Amino acid sequence: MKKTILAIAACVSVMSADQLIKLNIQGMMCPACVSNVKTSLNGVQGVKETTVFLKSGTAEVKADNATKPAALCDAVKQAGYECSVAK
């Protein structure tokens, strides 16, 4: 019984695993820019949490595994900023 419960718990945690995507963003100059980028990223399907850092020009996005980093950069570019996936 314990093995079955542990196996089910392991499957659920794997299926619901999130990814952390780090982005480099150019063109942010002020807190309003940070807000614009954050709003754009949060509008992408699968995004759960977004943190944008003005000083370093980066963002960290917690999203489900189906979310593509390119979709995040596309959203940032639509908002008027340059974006690349950090390596």
C-alpha positions in Angstrom: 0.0 0.0 0.0 2.8 2.4 0.9 4.6 1.7 -2.3 1.5 2.4 -4.3 0.9 5.8 -2.6 4.6 6.8 -3.1 4.4 5.8 -6.8 1.3 7.9 -7.3 2.8 10.9 -5.4 6.0 10.6 -7.6 3.9 10.6 -10.8 1.9 13.6 -9.7 5.0 15.6 -8.8 6.6 14.8 -12.2 3.5 15.7 -14.1 3.1 19.0 -12.3 6.7 20.0 -12.4 7.4 23.5 -13.4 10.4 25.0 -15.2 12.3 28.2 -14.4 13.2 30.2 -17.6 15.7 33.0 -17.4 15.6 35.8 -19.9 17.8 38.7 -20.8 15.8 41.8 -21.6 17.2 45.0 -23.2 15.5 48.4 -23.3 14.0 48.6 -19.8 14.7 52.0 -18.3 12.3 52.5 -15.4 9.8 50.7 -13.1 7.1 51.3 -15.7 9.1 49.2 -18.2 9.4 46.4 -15.5 5.6 46.5 -15.1 5.1 46.3 -18.9 7.5 43.3 -19.3 5.9 41.6 -16.3 2.4 42.1 -17.6 3.5 40.7 -21.1 5.1 37.7 -19.6 2.1 36.9 -17.3 -0.1 37.0 -20.3 1.6 33.9 -21.8 -0.3 30.7 -21.2 1.3 28.5 -18.6 3.1 31.3 -16.8 2.7 31.0 -13.0 5.1 33.5 -11.6 7.3 36.3 -13.0 10.1 38.3 -11.5 11.7 41.1 -13.5 14.9 42.8 -12.5 15.5 46.3 -13.8 19.1 46.7 -12.7 20.4 43.4 -14.3 18.0 43.5 -17.2 16.8 40.0 -16.6 13.6 38.1 -15.8 12.9 34.8 -14.2 9.7 33.0 -15.2 8.2 30.0 -13.4 6.0 28.2 -15.9 4.6 24.8 -16.7 6.7 22.5 -18.8 4.6 23.1 -21.9 5.6 26.8 -22.0 8.2 27.5 -24.7 10.9 30.1 -23.9 10.5 31.5 -27.4 6.8 32.3 -26.6 8.0 34.4 -23.6 10.5 36.3 -25.7 7.8 36.9 -28.4 5.6 38.5 -25.7 8.4 40.7 -24.5 9.2 41.8 -28.1 5.5 42.6 -28.7 5.8 44.9 -25.7 8.7 46.8 -27.4 11.8 45.3 -25.7 14.6 43.0 -26.9 14.7 39.6 -25.4 16.9 36.4 -25.5 16.9 33.3 -23.4 19.7 33.3 -20.9 22.1 30.4 -21.1 
